[in-house]
Amino acid sequence: MSKSIKLITLAGLLAAVSACAGQREEEFVVVDPEPISQEPVYTGKYK
């Protein structure tokens, strides 16, 4: 009975390790978008 418990434990451990090894974190890069239009520049009162 001790041998069967060890085999079941080993099988469970192998299943857990293989399940965790298959997961990979996705890498993503956040890029700030450029403005659609530029803000007007103050050039004086009536220019």
mmCIF entry with sequence, helices, sheets and N, C-alpha, C, O atoms, coordinates in Angstrom:
data_MODEL
# 
_entry.id   MODEL 
# 
_entity.id                         1 
_entity.type                       polymer 
_entity.pdbx_number_of_molecules   1 
# 
_entity_poly.entity_id                      1 
_entity_poly.type                           'polypeptide(L)' 
_entity_poly.nstd_linkage                   no 
_entity_poly.nstd_monomer                   no 
_entity_poly.pdbx_seq_one_letter_code       MSKSIKLITLAGLLAAVSACAGQREEEFVVVDPEPISQEPVYTGKYK 
_entity_poly.pdbx_seq_one_letter_code_can   MSKSIKLITLAGLLAAVSACAGQREEEFVVVDPEPISQEPVYTGKYK 
_entity_poly.pdbx_strand_id                 A 
# 
loop_
_entity_poly_seq.entity_id 
_entity_poly_seq.num 
_entity_poly_seq.mon_id 
_entity_poly_seq.hetero 
1 1  MET n 
1 2  SER n 
1 3  LYS n 
1 4  SER n 
1 5  ILE n 
1 6  LYS n 
1 7  LEU n 
1 8  ILE n 
1 9  THR n 
1 10 LEU n 
1 11 ALA n 
1 12 GLY n 
1 13 LEU n 
1 14 LEU n 
1 15 ALA n 
1 16 ALA n 
1 17 VAL n 
1 18 SER n 
1 19 ALA n 
1 20 CYS n 
1 21 ALA n 
1 22 GLY n 
1 23 GLN n 
1 24 ARG n 
1 25 GLU n 
1 26 GLU n 
1 27 GLU n 
1 28 PHE n 
1 29 VAL n 
1 30 VAL n 
1 31 VAL n 
1 32 ASP n 
1 33 PRO n 
1 34 GLU n 
1 35 PRO n 
1 36 ILE n 
1 37 SER n 
1 38 GLN n 
1 39 GLU n 
1 40 PRO n 
1 41 VAL n 
1 42 TYR n 
1 43 THR n 
1 44 GLY n 
1 45 LYS n 
1 46 TYR n 
1 47 LYS n 
# 
_struct_asym.id          A 
_struct_asym.entity_id   1 
# 
_struct_conf.conf_type_id            HELX_P 
_struct_conf.id                      HELX_P1 
_struct_conf.pdbx_PDB_helix_id       AA1 
_struct_conf.beg_label_comp_id       SER 
_struct_conf.beg_label_asym_id       A 
_struct_conf.beg_label_seq_id        2 
_struct_conf.pdbx_beg_PDB_ins_code   ? 
_struct_conf.end_label_comp_id       ALA 
_struct_conf.end_label_asym_id       A 
_struct_conf.end_label_seq_id        21 
_struct_conf.pdbx_end_PDB_ins_code   ? 
_struct_conf.beg_auth_comp_id        SER 
_struct_conf.beg_auth_asym_id        A 
_struct_conf.beg_auth_seq_id         2 
_struct_conf.end_auth_comp_id        ALA 
_struct_conf.end_auth_asym_id        A 
_struct_conf.end_auth_seq_id         21 
_struct_conf.pdbx_PDB_helix_class    1 
_struct_conf.details                 ? 
_struct_conf.pdbx_PDB_helix_length   20 
# 
_struct_conf_type.id          HELX_P 
_struct_conf_type.criteria    ? 
_struct_conf_type.reference   ? 
# 
loop_
_atom_site.group_PDB 
_atom_site.id 
_atom_site.type_symbol 
_atom_site.label_atom_id 
_atom_site.label_alt_id 
_atom_site.label_comp_id 
_atom_site.label_asym_id 
_atom_site.label_entity_id 
_atom_site.label_seq_id 
_atom_site.pdbx_PDB_ins_code 
_atom_site.Cartn_x 
_atom_site.Cartn_y 
_atom_site.Cartn_z 
_atom_site.occupancy 
_atom_site.B_iso_or_equiv 
_atom_site.pdbx_formal_charge 
_atom_site.auth_seq_id 
_atom_site.auth_comp_id 
_atom_site.auth_asym_id 
_atom_site.auth_atom_id 
_atom_site.pdbx_PDB_model_num 
ATOM 1   N N  . MET A 1 1  ? 0.833  -1.184 0.000   1.00 0.00 ? 1  MET A N  1 
ATOM 2   C CA . MET A 1 1  ? 0.000  0.000  0.000   1.00 0.00 ? 1  MET A CA 1 
ATOM 3   C C  . MET A 1 1  ? 0.879  1.250  0.000   1.00 0.00 ? 1  MET A C  1 
ATOM 4   O O  . MET A 1 1  ? 0.512  2.265  -0.591  1.00 0.00 ? 1  MET A O  1 
ATOM 5   N N  . SER A 1 2  ? 1.992  1.185  0.633   1.00 0.00 ? 2  SER A N  1 
ATOM 6   C CA . SER A 1 2  ? 2.881  2.329  0.687   1.00 0.00 ? 2  SER A CA 1 
ATOM 7   C C  . SER A 1 2  ? 3.407  2.663  -0.702  1.00 0.00 ? 2  SER A C  1 
ATOM 8   O O  . SER A 1 2  ? 3.576  3.832  -1.049  1.00 0.00 ? 2  SER A O  1 
ATOM 9   N N  . LYS A 1 3  ? 3.664  1.621  -1.497  1.00 0.00 ? 3  LYS A N  1 
ATOM 10  C CA . LYS A 1 3  ? 4.173  1.845  -2.840  1.00 0.00 ? 3  LYS A CA 1 
ATOM 11  C C  . LYS A 1 3  ? 3.121  2.530  -3.720  1.00 0.00 ? 3  LYS A C  1 
ATOM 12  O O  . LYS A 1 3  ? 3.452  3.416  -4.508  1.00 0.00 ? 3  LYS A O  1 
ATOM 13  N N  . SER A 1 4  ? 1.873  2.124  -3.587  1.00 0.00 ? 4  SER A N  1 
ATOM 14  C CA . SER A 1 4  ? 0.814  2.724  -4.401  1.00 0.00 ? 4  SER A CA 1 
ATOM 15  C C  . SER A 1 4  ? 0.587  4.189  -4.017  1.00 0.00 ? 4  SER A C  1 
ATOM 16  O O  . SER A 1 4  ? 0.306  5.016  -4.884  1.00 0.00 ? 4  SER A O  1 
ATOM 17  N N  . ILE A 1 5  ? 0.705  4.511  -2.749  1.00 0.00 ? 5  ILE A N  1 
ATOM 18  C CA . ILE A 1 5  ? 0.549  5.906  -2.308  1.00 0.00 ? 5  ILE A CA 1 
ATOM 19  C C  . ILE A 1 5  ? 1.680  6.759  -2.883  1.00 0.00 ? 5  ILE A C  1 
ATOM 20  O O  . ILE A 1 5  ? 1.453  7.890  -3.313  1.00 0.00 ? 5  ILE A O  1 
ATOM 21  N N  . LYS A 1 6  ? 2.881  6.219  -2.888  1.00 0.00 ? 6  LYS A N  1 
ATOM 22  C CA . LYS A 1 6  ? 4.013  6.949  -3.461  1.00 0.00 ? 6  LYS A CA 1 
ATOM 23  C C  . LYS A 1 6  ? 3.817  7.172  -4.958  1.00 0.00 ? 6  LYS A C  1 
ATOM 24  O O  . LYS A 1 6  ? 4.113  8.255  -5.463  1.00 0.00 ? 6  LYS A O  1 
ATOM 25  N N  . LEU A 1 7  ? 3.320  6.160  -5.675  1.00 0.00 ? 7  LEU A N  1 
ATOM 26  C CA . LEU A 1 7  ? 3.095  6.294  -7.112  1.00 0.00 ? 7  LEU A CA 1 
ATOM 27  C C  . LEU A 1 7  ? 2.002  7.328  -7.413  1.00 0.00 ? 7  LEU A C  1 
ATOM 28  O O  . LEU A 1 7  ? 2.132  8.124  -8.343  1.00 0.00 ? 7  LEU A O  1 
ATOM 29  N N  . ILE A 1 8  ? 0.940  7.309  -6.626  1.00 0.00 ? 8  ILE A N  1 
ATOM 30  C CA . ILE A 1 8  ? -0.138 8.286  -6.822  1.00 0.00 ? 8  ILE A CA 1 
ATOM 31  C C  . ILE A 1 8  ? 0.376  9.702  -6.527  1.00 0.00 ? 8  ILE A C  1 
ATOM 32  O O  . ILE A 1 8  ? 0.059  10.644 -7.253  1.00 0.00 ? 8  ILE A O  1 
ATOM 33  N N  . THR A 1 9  ? 1.160  9.843  -5.471  1.00 0.00 ? 9  THR A N  1 
ATOM 34  C CA . THR A 1 9  ? 1.726  11.154 -5.129  1.00 0.00 ? 9  THR A CA 1 
ATOM 35  C C  . THR A 1 9  ? 2.666  11.637 -6.219  1.00 0.00 ? 9  THR A C  1 
ATOM 36  O O  . THR A 1 9  ? 2.649  12.814 -6.581  1.00 0.00 ? 9  THR A O  1 
ATOM 37  N N  . LEU A 1 10 ? 3.484  10.739 -6.743  1.00 0.00 ? 10 LEU A N  1 
ATOM 38  C CA . LEU A 1 10 ? 4.410  11.093 -7.817  1.00 0.00 ? 10 LEU A CA 1 
ATOM 39  C C  . LEU A 1 10 ? 3.657  11.505 -9.081  1.00 0.00 ? 10 LEU A C  1 
ATOM 40  O O  . LEU A 1 10 ? 4.029  12.473 -9.744  1.00 0.00 ? 10 LEU A O  1 
ATOM 41  N N  . ALA A 1 11 ? 2.599  10.767 -9.410  1.00 0.00 ? 11 ALA A N  1 
ATOM 42  C CA . ALA A 1 11 ? 1.800  11.102 -10.589 1.00 0.00 ? 11 ALA A CA 1 
ATOM 43  C C  . ALA A 1 11 ? 1.130  12.471 -10.423 1.00 0.00 ? 11 ALA A C  1 
ATOM 44  O O  . ALA A 1 11 ? 1.078  13.253 -11.372 1.00 0.00 ? 11 ALA A O  1 
ATOM 45  N N  . GLY A 1 12 ? 0.624  12.760 -9.236  1.00 0.00 ? 12 GLY A N  1 
ATOM 46  C CA . GLY A 1 12 ? 0.003  14.058 -8.971  1.00 0.00 ? 12 GLY A CA 1 
ATOM 47  C C  . GLY A 1 12 ? 1.015  15.189 -9.052  1.00 0.00 ? 12 GLY A C  1 
ATOM 48  O O  . GLY A 1 12 ? 0.725  16.261 -9.584  1.00 0.00 ? 12 GLY A O  1 
ATOM 49  N N  . LEU A 1 13 ? 2.201  14.941 -8.522  1.00 0.00 ? 13 LEU A N  1 
ATOM 50  C CA . LEU A 1 13 ? 3.257  15.955 -8.563  1.00 0.00 ? 13 LEU A CA 1 
ATOM 51  C C  . LEU A 1 13 ? 3.687  16.226 -10.007 1.00 0.00 ? 13 LEU A C  1 
ATOM 52  O O  . LEU A 1 13 ? 3.883  17.378 -10.392 1.00 0.00 ? 13 LEU A O  1 
ATOM 53  N N  . LEU A 1 14 ? 3.832  15.176 -10.795 1.00 0.00 ? 14 LEU A N  1 
ATOM 54  C CA . LEU A 1 14 ? 4.190  15.347 -12.208 1.00 0.00 ? 14 LEU A CA 1 
ATOM 55  C C  . LEU A 1 14 ? 3.103  16.103 -12.963 1.00 0.00 ? 14 LEU A C  1 
ATOM 56  O O  . LEU A 1 14 ? 3.409  16.938 -13.814 1.00 0.00 ? 14 LEU A O  1 
ATOM 57  N N  . ALA A 1 15 ? 1.857  15.823 -12.667 1.00 0.00 ? 15 ALA A N  1 
ATOM 58  C CA . ALA A 1 15 ? 0.756  16.519 -13.339 1.00 0.00 ? 15 ALA A CA 1 
ATOM 59  C C  . ALA A 1 15 ? 0.758  18.000 -12.965 1.00 0.00 ? 15 ALA A C  1 
ATOM 60  O O  . ALA A 1 15 ? 0.529  18.851 -13.824 1.00 0.00 ? 15 ALA A O  1 
ATOM 61  N N  . ALA A 1 16 ? 1.013  18.314 -11.702 1.00 0.00 ? 16 ALA A N  1 
ATOM 62  C CA . ALA A 1 16 ? 1.037  19.716 -11.266 1.00 0.00 ? 16 ALA A CA 1 
ATOM 63  C C  . ALA A 1 16 ? 2.201  20.469 -11.900 1.00 0.00 ? 16 ALA A C  1 
ATOM 64  O O  . ALA A 1 16 ? 2.047  21.614 -12.325 1.00 0.00 ? 16 ALA A O  1 
ATOM 65  N N  . VAL A 1 17 ? 3.363  19.828 -11.963 1.00 0.00 ? 17 VAL A N  1 
ATOM 66  C CA . VAL A 1 17 ? 4.532  20.483 -12.549 1.00 0.00 ? 17 VAL A CA 1 
ATOM 67  C C  . VAL A 1 17 ? 4.329  20.714 -14.046 1.00 0.00 ? 17 VAL A C  1 
ATOM 68  O O  . VAL A 1 17 ? 4.678  21.778 -14.559 1.00 0.00 ? 17 VAL A O  1 
ATOM 69  N N  . SER A 1 18 ? 3.777  19.746 -14.738 1.00 0.00 ? 18 SER A N  1 
ATOM 70  C CA . SER A 1 18 ? 3.565  19.913 -16.177 1.00 0.00 ? 18 SER A CA 1 
ATOM 71  C C  . SER A 1 18 ? 2.484  20.953 -16.461 1.00 0.00 ? 18 SER A C  1 
ATOM 72  O O  . SER A 1 18 ? 2.556  21.652 -17.472 1.00 0.00 ? 18 SER A O  1 
ATOM 73  N N  . ALA A 1 19 ? 1.498  21.064 -15.598 1.00 0.00 ? 19 ALA A N  1 
ATOM 74  C CA . ALA A 1 19 ? 0.456  22.079 -15.794 1.00 0.00 ? 19 ALA A CA 1 
ATOM 75  C C  . ALA A 1 19 ? 1.014  23.481 -15.572 1.00 0.00 ? 19 ALA A C  1 
ATOM 76  O O  . ALA A 1 19 ? 0.658  24.413 -16.294 1.00 0.00 ? 19 ALA A O  1 
ATOM 77  N N  . CYS A 1 20 ? 1.868  23.633 -14.597 1.00 0.00 ? 20 CYS A N  1 
ATOM 78  C CA . CYS A 1 20 ? 2.447  24.950 -14.319 1.00 0.00 ? 20 CYS A CA 1 
ATOM 79  C C  . CYS A 1 20 ? 3.507  25.336 -15.346 1.00 0.00 ? 20 CYS A C  1 
ATOM 80  O O  . CYS A 1 20 ? 3.697  26.521 -15.621 1.00 0.00 ? 20 CYS A O  1 
ATOM 81  N N  . ALA A 1 21 ? 4.188  24.365 -15.907 1.00 0.00 ? 21 ALA A N  1 
ATOM 82  C CA . ALA A 1 21 ? 5.249  24.658 -16.870 1.00 0.00 ? 21 ALA A CA 1 
ATOM 83  C C  . ALA A 1 21 ? 4.664  25.123 -18.202 1.00 0.00 ? 21 ALA A C  1 
ATOM 84  O O  . ALA A 1 21 ? 5.349  25.817 -18.954 1.00 0.00 ? 21 ALA A O  1 
ATOM 85  N N  . GLY A 1 22 ? 3.436  24.768 -18.513 1.00 0.00 ? 22 GLY A N  1 
ATOM 86  C CA . GLY A 1 22 ? 2.834  25.146 -19.775 1.00 0.00 ? 22 GLY A CA 1 
ATOM 87  C C  . GLY A 1 22 ? 2.358  26.587 -19.814 1.00 0.00 ? 22 GLY A C  1 
ATOM 88  O O  . GLY A 1 22 ? 2.120  27.122 -20.897 1.00 0.00 ? 22 GLY A O  1 
ATOM 89  N N  . GLN A 1 23 ? 2.215  27.223 -18.678 1.00 0.00 ? 23 GLN A N  1 
ATOM 90  C CA . GLN A 1 23 ? 1.714  28.595 -18.640 1.00 0.00 ? 23 GLN A CA 1 
ATOM 91  C C  . GLN A 1 23 ? 2.863  29.572 -18.799 1.00 0.00 ? 23 GLN A C  1 
ATOM 92  O O  . GLN A 1 23 ? 3.865  29.502 -18.088 1.00 0.00 ? 23 GLN A O  1 
ATOM 93  N N  . ARG A 1 24 ? 2.699  30.482 -19.743 1.00 0.00 ? 24 ARG A N  1 
ATOM 94  C CA . ARG A 1 24 ? 3.697  31.528 -19.941 1.00 0.00 ? 24 ARG A CA 1 
ATOM 95  C C  . ARG A 1 24 ? 2.995  32.872 -19.826 1.00 0.00 ? 24 ARG A C  1 
ATOM 96  O O  . ARG A 1 24 ? 1.861  33.036 -20.277 1.00 0.00 ? 24 ARG A O  1 
ATOM 97  N N  . GLU A 1 25 ? 3.671  33.812 -19.227 1.00 0.00 ? 25 GLU A N  1 
ATOM 98  C CA . GLU A 1 25 ? 3.101  35.137 -19.107 1.00 0.00 ? 25 GLU A CA 1 
ATOM 99  C C  . GLU A 1 25 ? 3.283  35.877 -20.433 1.00 0.00 ? 25 GLU A C  1 
ATOM 100 O O  . GLU A 1 25 ? 4.350  35.831 -21.045 1.00 0.00 ? 25 GLU A O  1 
ATOM 101 N N  . GLU A 1 26 ? 2.226  36.555 -20.858 1.00 0.00 ? 26 GLU A N  1 
ATOM 102 C CA . GLU A 1 26 ? 2.303  37.323 -22.092 1.00 0.00 ? 26 GLU A CA 1 
ATOM 103 C C  . GLU A 1 26 ? 2.988  38.649 -21.800 1.00 0.00 ? 26 GLU A C  1 
ATOM 104 O O  . GLU A 1 26 ? 2.676  39.327 -20.821 1.00 0.00 ? 26 GLU A O  1 
ATOM 105 N N  . GLU A 1 27 ? 3.918  39.002 -22.662 1.00 0.00 ? 27 GLU A N  1 
ATOM 106 C CA . GLU A 1 27 ? 4.596  40.275 -22.520 1.00 0.00 ? 27 GLU A CA 1 
ATOM 107 C C  . GLU A 1 27 ? 3.935  41.273 -23.457 1.00 0.00 ? 27 GLU A C  1 
ATOM 108 O O  . GLU A 1 27 ? 3.657  40.961 -24.615 1.00 0.00 ? 27 GLU A O  1 
ATOM 109 N N  . PHE A 1 28 ? 3.686  42.466 -22.953 1.00 0.00 ? 28 PHE A N  1 
ATOM 110 C CA . PHE A 1 28 ? 3.106  43.488 -23.798 1.00 0.00 ? 28 PHE A CA 1 
ATOM 111 C C  . PHE A 1 28 ? 3.786  44.820 -23.523 1.00 0.00 ? 28 PHE A C  1 
ATOM 112 O O  . PHE A 1 28 ? 4.259  45.083 -22.418 1.00 0.00 ? 28 PHE A O  1 
ATOM 113 N N  . VAL A 1 29 ? 3.821  45.640 -24.542 1.00 0.00 ? 29 VAL A N  1 
ATOM 114 C CA . VAL A 1 29 ? 4.480  46.937 -24.463 1.00 0.00 ? 29 VAL A CA 1 
ATOM 115 C C  . VAL A 1 29 ? 3.420  48.014 -24.634 1.00 0.00 ? 29 VAL A C  1 
ATOM 116 O O  . VAL A 1 29 ? 2.633  47.979 -25.579 1.00 0.00 ? 29 VAL A O  1 
ATOM 117 N N  . VAL A 1 30 ? 3.405  48.965 -23.716 1.00 0.00 ? 30 VAL A N  1 
ATOM 118 C CA . VAL A 1 30 ? 2.448  50.066 -23.797 1.00 0.00 ? 30 VAL A CA 1 
ATOM 119 C C  . VAL A 1 30 ? 3.145  51.246 -24.456 1.00 0.00 ? 30 VAL A C  1 
ATOM 120 O O  . VAL A 1 30 ? 4.181  51.714 -23.984 1.00 0.00 ? 30 VAL A O  1 
ATOM 121 N N  . VAL A 1 31 ? 2.563  51.724 -25.555 1.00 0.00 ? 31 VAL A N  1 
ATOM 122 C CA . VAL A 1 31 ? 3.133  52.845 -26.290 1.00 0.00 ? 31 VAL A CA 1 
ATOM 123 C C  . VAL A 1 31 ? 2.164  54.010 -26.193 1.00 0.00 ? 31 VAL A C  1 
ATOM 124 O O  . VAL A 1 31 ? 0.972  53.854 -26.459 1.00 0.00 ? 31 VAL A O  1 
ATOM 125 N N  . ASP A 1 32 ? 2.675  55.192 -25.808 1.00 0.00 ? 32 ASP A N  1 
ATOM 126 C CA . ASP A 1 32 ? 1.828  56.373 -25.736 1.00 0.00 ? 32 ASP A CA 1 
ATOM 127 C C  . ASP A 1 32 ? 1.474  56.821 -27.146 1.00 0.00 ? 32 ASP A C  1 
ATOM 128 O O  . ASP A 1 32 ? 2.364  56.997 -27.978 1.00 0.00 ? 32 ASP A O  1 
ATOM 129 N N  . PRO A 1 33 ? 0.184  57.009 -27.428 1.00 0.00 ? 33 PRO A N  1 
ATOM 130 C CA . PRO A 1 33 ? -0.194 57.446 -28.774 1.00 0.00 ? 33 PRO A CA 1 
ATOM 131 C C  . PRO A 1 33 ? 0.174  58.911 -28.992 1.00 0.00 ? 33 PRO A C  1 
ATOM 132 O O  . PRO A 1 33 ? 0.167  59.716 -28.061 1.00 0.00 ? 33 PRO A O  1 
ATOM 133 N N  . GLU A 1 34 ? 0.495  59.235 -30.243 1.00 0.00 ? 34 GLU A N  1 
ATOM 134 C CA . GLU A 1 34 ? 0.820  60.614 -30.569 1.00 0.00 ? 34 GLU A CA 1 
ATOM 135 C C  . GLU A 1 34 ? -0.479 61.407 -30.686 1.00 0.00 ? 34 GLU A C  1 
ATOM 136 O O  . GLU A 1 34 ? -1.513 60.856 -31.062 1.00 0.00 ? 34 GLU A O  1 
ATOM 137 N N  . PRO A 1 35 ? -0.425 62.684 -30.370 1.00 0.00 ? 35 PRO A N  1 
ATOM 138 C CA . PRO A 1 35 ? -1.659 63.471 -30.464 1.00 0.00 ? 35 PRO A CA 1 
ATOM 139 C C  . PRO A 1 35 ? -2.154 63.560 -31.903 1.00 0.00 ? 35 PRO A C  1 
ATOM 140 O O  . PRO A 1 35 ? -1.358 63.578 -32.843 1.00 0.00 ? 35 PRO A O  1 
ATOM 141 N N  . ILE A 1 36 ? -3.465 63.615 -32.067 1.00 0.00 ? 36 ILE A N  1 
ATOM 142 C CA . ILE A 1 36 ? -4.056 63.663 -33.401 1.00 0.00 ? 36 ILE A CA 1 
ATOM 143 C C  . ILE A 1 36 ? -3.730 64.999 -34.069 1.00 0.00 ? 36 ILE A C  1 
ATOM 144 O O  . ILE A 1 36 ? -3.357 65.031 -35.241 1.00 0.00 ? 36 ILE A O  1 
ATOM 145 N N  . SER A 1 37 ? -3.868 66.089 -33.336 1.00 0.00 ? 37 SER A N  1 
ATOM 146 C CA . SER A 1 37 ? -3.517 67.395 -33.877 1.00 0.00 ? 37 SER A CA 1 
ATOM 147 C C  . SER A 1 37 ? -2.762 68.176 -32.810 1.00 0.00 ? 37 SER A C  1 
ATOM 148 O O  . SER A 1 37 ? -2.961 67.960 -31.614 1.00 0.00 ? 37 SER A O  1 
ATOM 149 N N  . GLN A 1 38 ? -1.905 69.074 -33.244 1.00 0.00 ? 38 GLN A N  1 
ATOM 150 C CA . GLN A 1 38 ? -1.132 69.851 -32.298 1.00 0.00 ? 38 GLN A CA 1 
ATOM 151 C C  . GLN A 1 38 ? -1.957 71.021 -31.792 1.00 0.00 ? 38 GLN A C  1 
ATOM 152 O O  . GLN A 1 38 ? -2.819 71.545 -32.497 1.00 0.00 ? 38 GLN A O  1 
ATOM 153 N N  . GLU A 1 39 ? -1.683 71.416 -30.576 1.00 0.00 ? 39 GLU A N  1 
ATOM 154 C CA . GLU A 1 39 ? -2.375 72.562 -30.010 1.00 0.00 ? 39 GLU A CA 1 
ATOM 155 C C  . GLU A 1 39 ? -1.830 73.835 -30.644 1.00 0.00 ? 39 GLU A C  1 
ATOM 156 O O  . GLU A 1 39 ? -0.641 73.913 -30.953 1.00 0.00 ? 39 GLU A O  1 
ATOM 157 N N  . PRO A 1 40 ? -2.685 74.832 -30.841 1.00 0.00 ? 40 PRO A N  1 
ATOM 158 C CA . PRO A 1 40 ? -2.211 76.082 -31.427 1.00 0.00 ? 40 PRO A CA 1 
ATOM 159 C C  . PRO A 1 40 ? -1.229 76.785 -30.500 1.00 0.00 ? 40 PRO A C  1 
ATOM 160 O O  . PRO A 1 40 ? -1.356 76.735 -29.276 1.00 0.00 ? 40 PRO A O  1 
ATOM 161 N N  . VAL A 1 41 ? -0.249 77.439 -31.109 1.00 0.00 ? 41 VAL A N  1 
ATOM 162 C CA . VAL A 1 41 ? 0.777  78.137 -30.354 1.00 0.00 ? 41 VAL A CA 1 
ATOM 163 C C  . VAL A 1 41 ? 0.401  79.609 -30.304 1.00 0.00 ? 41 VAL A C  1 
ATOM 164 O O  . VAL A 1 41 ? 0.028  80.191 -31.322 1.00 0.00 ? 41 VAL A O  1 
ATOM 165 N N  . TYR A 1 42 ? 0.496  80.202 -29.146 1.00 0.00 ? 42 TYR A N  1 
ATOM 166 C CA . TYR A 1 42 ? 0.166  81.623 -28.987 1.00 0.00 ? 42 TYR A CA 1 
ATOM 167 C C  . TYR A 1 42 ? 1.222  82.475 -29.679 1.00 0.00 ? 42 TYR A C  1 
ATOM 168 O O  . TYR A 1 42 ? 2.400  82.412 -29.328 1.00 0.00 ? 42 TYR A O  1 
ATOM 169 N N  . THR A 1 43 ? 0.808  83.268 -30.656 1.00 0.00 ? 43 THR A N  1 
ATOM 170 C CA . THR A 1 43 ? 1.753  84.111 -31.413 1.00 0.00 ? 43 THR A CA 1 
ATOM 171 C C  . THR A 1 43 ? 1.511  85.583 -31.170 1.00 0.00 ? 43 THR A C  1 
ATOM 172 O O  . THR A 1 43 ? 2.228  86.399 -31.748 1.00 0.00 ? 43 THR A O  1 
ATOM 173 N N  . GLY A 1 44 ? 0.596  85.961 -30.391 1.00 0.00 ? 44 GLY A N  1 
ATOM 174 C CA . GLY A 1 44 ? 0.262  87.360 -30.147 1.00 0.00 ? 44 GLY A CA 1 
ATOM 175 C C  . GLY A 1 44 ? -1.230 87.548 -30.264 1.00 0.00 ? 44 GLY A C  1 
ATOM 176 O O  . GLY A 1 44 ? -1.965 86.593 -30.514 1.00 0.00 ? 44 GLY A O  1 
ATOM 177 N N  . LYS A 1 45 ? -1.688 88.791 -30.084 1.00 0.00 ? 45 LYS A N  1 
ATOM 178 C CA . LYS A 1 45 ? -3.126 89.010 -30.047 1.00 0.00 ? 45 LYS A CA 1 
ATOM 179 C C  . LYS A 1 45 ? -3.764 88.900 -31.428 1.00 0.00 ? 45 LYS A C  1 
ATOM 180 O O  . LYS A 1 45 ? -4.784 88.225 -31.564 1.00 0.00 ? 45 LYS A O  1 
ATOM 181 N N  . TYR A 1 46 ? -3.198 89.546 -32.471 1.00 0.00 ? 46 TYR A N  1 
ATOM 182 C CA . TYR A 1 46 ? -3.859 89.580 -33.780 1.00 0.00 ? 46 TYR A CA 1 
ATOM 183 C C  . TYR A 1 46 ? -2.995 89.035 -34.917 1.00 0.00 ? 46 TYR A C  1 
ATOM 184 O O  . TYR A 1 46 ? -3.142 89.487 -36.053 1.00 0.00 ? 46 TYR A O  1 
ATOM 185 N N  . LYS A 1 47 ? -2.121 88.102 -34.657 1.00 0.00 ? 47 LYS A N  1 
ATOM 186 C CA . LYS A 1 47 ? -1.279 87.589 -35.738 1.00 0.00 ? 47 LYS A CA 1 
ATOM 187 C C  . LYS A 1 47 ? -1.899 86.409 -36.390 1.00 0.00 ? 47 LYS A C  1 
ATOM 188 O O  . LYS A 1 47 ? -1.326 85.847 -37.323 1.00 0.00 ? 47 LYS A O  1 
# 
